[in-house]
Amino acid sequence: MRAWRLRPLRLLAVLGLALLPGSAAPQTLVADLSHHLIAISTGFVGTQVVAFGVSEAGGDLIITVQGPREDLVVRRKARVAGVWVNREGLAFRRVPAYYAVASTGPLEQIARPGVLAQLEIGTEYLDLEPIDAAGLTTSEIATFRDALIRQKQKQGLYNREPTPINFVGESLFRTNLVFPANVPPGIYQVQVFELQDGFAADAQRSTLVVSKVGLEADIYDFAQQRAGLYGLTAIALAVLAGWLAGVIFRRG
C-alpha cells in the first residue's frame, strides 16, 4: 500500500486521462506502474511493484511480466554407478528469465485458448522453441520443457498461479507484482490486456528496468566483461579463505 499512496499525482493523472472525452473509439484502459526501476544493491531481498490503472469497459484483465530473454539448456539426470549425474540436454531459444501473470479470474475462463497462445499468457503457452531437437520425440521435448518451467518456479522466477487483480470501485484496479531477491537484471515488459468475450479488446505496455547498483553492479560488470579473470580471482579468494580457516583452527 505504501507505493500506492506515494504516487497520488500519478494516480490522478491516470484517472484524468481515462475520464477525458474521447473520439468515436475512446480508450477504455489506462495502466501504469508504481515505479519503473528496481535497484539491486547489497542486501537486496526482493521487492514489489504495484501495477494499477483504470478499466472502464467492465471486462476482465490479465497482466503479464516477462524478463530479459536468453537461451537456456535443460539437462536430464541419470543414475550412473549409483550417482545421479547430468546426461542428455536440450537447449531452448529466448527463454524469459522471469515470467509472471496476474488476472481477474482463471485464465481458461476469461480468455480463449487461441488468445492465450497468441499473447503467451500462462507458462503452458510460452513460446519456448527448442534448439537442435533432432532425434527427440514430441513427448521428450515436452518433458524437457516442463522441467525448465518447474526449475524456474522452484527458483521463484515463474509464478505457479496467477496473482489476483483487485478492483477498487467499479473501474480502478491494482495488483502487486513480486520480484524475488534473485531477480535477474535487464529490461522487463509489463503488458496489461483488457478482455471482452474472451478476446483482447485493449492493451497497454510498460517497461520496467531491473539494474544492479553500487558494489553489486561493479562485481556484475567485472564478471561479465572479464569472465576469465573473475574466475581466477574467485578461485584465489576461495583458496585464501580455506588457508586462513586452516590457520585459525590449528591455533584453536
SEPA-893618 format. One record per residue (C-alpha): residue number from 1; z, x, y. Coordinates in steps of 0.25 Angstrom, whole numbers. Example, Ala and Ser with C-alpha at 12.3 -4.5 7.8 and 13.67 -1.06 7.14 Angstrom:
# SEPA-893618
pt num 1&Z 31&X 49&Y -18
pt num 2&Z 29&X 55&Y -4
//
This chain:
# SEPA-893618
pt num 1&Z 0&X 0&Y 0
pt num 2&Z 2&X 12&Y 9
pt num 3&Z -12&X 15&Y 10
pt num 4&Z -15&X 1&Y 12
pt num 5&Z -6&X 0&Y 24
pt num 6&Z -10&X 13&Y 30
pt num 7&Z -24&X 9&Y 34
pt num 8&Z -23&X -5&Y 41
pt num 9&Z -35&X -1&Y 51
pt num 10&Z -44&X 2&Y 39
pt num 11&Z -40&X -11&Y 32
pt num 12&Z -42&X -19&Y 45
pt num 13&Z -56&X -12&Y 47
pt num 14&Z -59&X -17&Y 33
pt num 15&Z -55&X -31&Y 35
pt num 16&Z -62&X -31&Y 49
pt num 17&Z -75&X -27&Y 42
pt num 18&Z -74&X -37&Y 31
pt num 19&Z -72&X -48&Y 41
pt num 20&Z -83&X -45&Y 51
pt num 21&Z -94&X -55&Y 52
pt num 22&Z -106&X -50&Y 43
pt num 23&Z -120&X -53&Y 41
pt num 24&Z -126&X -62&Y 31
pt num 25&Z -121&X -53&Y 20
pt num 26&Z -107&X -49&Y 25
pt num 27&Z -99&X -38&Y 18
pt num 28&Z -88&X -44&Y 9
pt num 29&Z -82&X -31&Y 4
pt num 30&Z -75&X -20&Y 13
pt num 31&Z -67&X -10&Y 6
pt num 32&Z -60&X 4&Y 9
pt num 33&Z -50&X 14&Y 4
pt num 34&Z -36&X 17&Y 10
pt num 35&Z -41&X 31&Y 11
pt num 36&Z -53&X 39&Y 7
pt num 37&Z -47&X 53&Y 4
pt num 38&Z -37&X 57&Y -7
pt num 39&Z -32&X 71&Y -4
pt num 40&Z -27&X 78&Y -17
pt num 41&Z -17&X 89&Y -13
pt num 42&Z -6&X 96&Y -20
pt num 43&Z 4&X 86&Y -27
pt num 44&Z -7&X 74&Y -27
pt num 45&Z -2&X 64&Y -37
pt num 46&Z -13&X 53&Y -35
pt num 47&Z -15&X 42&Y -24
pt num 48&Z -20&X 28&Y -22
pt num 49&Z -31&X 23&Y -13
pt num 50&Z -32&X 9&Y -8
pt num 51&Z -45&X 2&Y -9
pt num 52&Z -45&X -10&Y 0
pt num 53&Z -55&X -20&Y 7
pt num 54&Z -59&X -34&Y 9
pt num 55&Z -68&X -42&Y 0
pt num 56&Z -72&X -56&Y 5
pt num 57&Z -81&X -60&Y -6
pt num 58&Z -70&X -65&Y -15
pt num 59&Z -75&X -57&Y -27
pt num 60&Z -69&X -47&Y -36
pt num 61&Z -68&X -32&Y -32
pt num 62&Z -70&X -19&Y -40
pt num 63&Z -67&X -5&Y -35
pt num 64&Z -72&X 8&Y -42
pt num 65&Z -68&X 22&Y -39
pt num 66&Z -76&X 34&Y -44
pt num 67&Z -72&X 48&Y -42
pt num 68&Z -82&X 60&Y -42
pt num 69&Z -91&X 61&Y -54
pt num 70&Z -92&X 73&Y -63
pt num 71&Z -98&X 76&Y -77
pt num 72&Z -87&X 75&Y -88
pt num 73&Z -86&X 80&Y -102
pt num 74&Z -78&X 72&Y -112
pt num 75&Z -75&X 79&Y -125
pt num 76&Z -71&X 73&Y -139
pt num 77&Z -59&X 79&Y -146
pt num 78&Z -60&X 82&Y -161
pt num 79&Z -49&X 87&Y -171
pt num 80&Z -53&X 101&Y -176
pt num 81&Z -43&X 109&Y -185
pt num 82&Z -32&X 99&Y -181
pt num 83&Z -34&X 101&Y -166
pt num 84&Z -41&X 92&Y -156
pt num 85&Z -52&X 99&Y -148
pt num 86&Z -63&X 94&Y -139
pt num 87&Z -76&X 93&Y -146
pt num 88&Z -89&X 85&Y -142
pt num 89&Z -90&X 81&Y -128
pt num 90&Z -99&X 73&Y -119
pt num 91&Z -101&X 74&Y -104
pt num 92&Z -103&X 62&Y -94
pt num 93&Z -110&X 63&Y -81
pt num 94&Z -104&X 59&Y -68
pt num 95&Z -90&X 54&Y -73
pt num 96&Z -81&X 49&Y -61
pt num 97&Z -69&X 58&Y -60
pt num 98&Z -61&X 45&Y -56
pt num 99&Z -64&X 31&Y -58
pt num 100&Z -56&X 18&Y -55
pt num 101&Z -59&X 3&Y -54
pt num 102&Z -51&X -8&Y -46
pt num 103&Z -55&X -22&Y -47
pt num 104&Z -50&X -36&Y -45
pt num 105&Z -51&X -40&Y -59
pt num 106&Z -56&X -36&Y -73
pt num 107&Z -69&X -29&Y -71
pt num 108&Z -77&X -36&Y -82
pt num 109&Z -72&X -49&Y -76
pt num 110&Z -76&X -47&Y -62
pt num 111&Z -89&X -39&Y -63
pt num 112&Z -101&X -40&Y -73
pt num 113&Z -103&X -28&Y -83
pt num 114&Z -116&X -24&Y -77
pt num 115&Z -109&X -23&Y -63
pt num 116&Z -98&X -15&Y -69
pt num 117&Z -108&X -5&Y -75
pt num 118&Z -117&X -4&Y -63
pt num 119&Z -105&X -1&Y -54
pt num 120&Z -98&X 7&Y -64
pt num 121&Z -85&X -1&Y -63
pt num 122&Z -75&X 2&Y -75
pt num 123&Z -75&X 14&Y -83
pt num 124&Z -83&X 7&Y -94
pt num 125&Z -94&X 6&Y -84
pt num 126&Z -94&X 20&Y -79
pt num 127&Z -108&X 27&Y -80
pt num 128&Z -103&X 39&Y -88
pt num 129&Z -116&X 46&Y -92
pt num 130&Z -115&X 55&Y -104
pt num 131&Z -122&X 69&Y -103
pt num 132&Z -129&X 74&Y -115
pt num 133&Z -124&X 64&Y -125
pt num 134&Z -135&X 67&Y -135
pt num 135&Z -131&X 64&Y -149
pt num 136&Z -119&X 55&Y -145
pt num 137&Z -119&X 40&Y -148
pt num 138&Z -116&X 29&Y -138
pt num 139&Z -103&X 27&Y -145
pt num 140&Z -99&X 42&Y -144
pt num 141&Z -103&X 43&Y -129
pt num 142&Z -95&X 31&Y -127
pt num 143&Z -83&X 38&Y -133
pt num 144&Z -84&X 50&Y -124
pt num 145&Z -86&X 40&Y -112
pt num 146&Z -73&X 33&Y -116
pt num 147&Z -66&X 46&Y -118
pt num 148&Z -70&X 50&Y -104
pt num 149&Z -64&X 37&Y -98
pt num 150&Z -51&X 38&Y -105
pt num 151&Z -49&X 52&Y -101
pt num 152&Z -51&X 48&Y -86
pt num 153&Z -42&X 37&Y -88
pt num 154&Z -31&X 46&Y -94
pt num 155&Z -33&X 55&Y -82
pt num 156&Z -31&X 43&Y -73
pt num 157&Z -44&X 45&Y -67
pt num 158&Z -50&X 32&Y -72
pt num 159&Z -42&X 19&Y -71
pt num 160&Z -41&X 11&Y -84
pt num 161&Z -41&X -3&Y -78
pt num 162&Z -46&X -8&Y -64
pt num 163&Z -36&X -7&Y -53
pt num 164&Z -33&X -21&Y -47
pt num 165&Z -39&X -24&Y -33
pt num 166&Z -30&X -33&Y -26
pt num 167&Z -33&X -43&Y -15
pt num 168&Z -24&X -45&Y -3
pt num 169&Z -28&X -59&Y 3
pt num 170&Z -42&X -64&Y 0
pt num 171&Z -51&X -52&Y 3
pt num 172&Z -43&X -40&Y 5
pt num 173&Z -42&X -31&Y -7
pt num 174&Z -35&X -18&Y -11
pt num 175&Z -32&X -9&Y -23
pt num 176&Z -26&X 5&Y -26
pt num 177&Z -35&X 16&Y -31
pt num 178&Z -27&X 26&Y -39
pt num 179&Z -30&X 41&Y -39
pt num 180&Z -22&X 50&Y -49
pt num 181&Z -17&X 64&Y -46
pt num 182&Z -29&X 70&Y -54
pt num 183&Z -40&X 62&Y -46
pt num 184&Z -52&X 72&Y -44
pt num 185&Z -57&X 76&Y -30
pt num 186&Z -70&X 70&Y -26
pt num 187&Z -77&X 58&Y -19
pt num 188&Z -73&X 45&Y -25
pt num 189&Z -81&X 32&Y -23
pt num 190&Z -74&X 19&Y -22
pt num 191&Z -82&X 6&Y -23
pt num 192&Z -78&X -8&Y -21
pt num 193&Z -86&X -19&Y -27
pt num 194&Z -85&X -34&Y -24
pt num 195&Z -90&X -43&Y -35
pt num 196&Z -95&X -57&Y -35
pt num 197&Z -98&X -64&Y -49
pt num 198&Z -97&X -50&Y -56
pt num 199&Z -107&X -43&Y -47
pt num 200&Z -104&X -33&Y -36
pt num 201&Z -107&X -40&Y -22
pt num 202&Z -102&X -29&Y -13
pt num 203&Z -97&X -15&Y -14
pt num 204&Z -90&X -5&Y -5
pt num 205&Z -89&X 10&Y -7
pt num 206&Z -79&X 20&Y -2
pt num 207&Z -77&X 35&Y -4
pt num 208&Z -64&X 42&Y -8
pt num 209&Z -62&X 57&Y -7
pt num 210&Z -52&X 64&Y -16
pt num 211&Z -50&X 78&Y -12
pt num 212&Z -41&X 90&Y -14
pt num 213&Z -34&X 95&Y -2
pt num 214&Z -25&X 108&Y 1
pt num 215&Z -22&X 117&Y -11
pt num 216&Z -27&X 107&Y -21
pt num 217&Z -41&X 108&Y -14
pt num 218&Z -41&X 123&Y -13
pt num 219&Z -38&X 125&Y -28
pt num 220&Z -48&X 114&Y -32
pt num 221&Z -59&X 121&Y -24
pt num 222&Z -55&X 134&Y -29
pt num 223&Z -56&X 129&Y -44
pt num 224&Z -70&X 122&Y -41
pt num 225&Z -76&X 133&Y -33
pt num 226&Z -71&X 145&Y -41
pt num 227&Z -68&X 140&Y -55
pt num 228&Z -68&X 153&Y -62
pt num 229&Z -59&X 160&Y -52
pt num 230&Z -50&X 147&Y -52
pt num 231&Z -49&X 148&Y -68
pt num 232&Z -45&X 163&Y -67
pt num 233&Z -35&X 160&Y -57
pt num 234&Z -29&X 149&Y -65
pt num 235&Z -28&X 158&Y -77
pt num 236&Z -22&X 169&Y -70
pt num 237&Z -11&X 159&Y -64
pt num 238&Z -8&X 154&Y -78
pt num 239&Z -6&X 168&Y -83
pt num 240&Z 3&X 172&Y -72
pt num 241&Z 11&X 159&Y -74
pt num 242&Z 13&X 162&Y -88
pt num 243&Z 17&X 176&Y -86
pt num 244&Z 27&X 172&Y -75
pt num 245&Z 33&X 162&Y -85
pt num 246&Z 34&X 172&Y -96
pt num 247&Z 41&X 182&Y -86
pt num 248&Z 51&X 171&Y -82
pt num 249&Z 54&X 166&Y -96
pt num 250&Z 56&X 181&Y -100
pt num 251&Z 66&X 183&Y -89
pt num 252&Z 73&X 170&Y -93
//
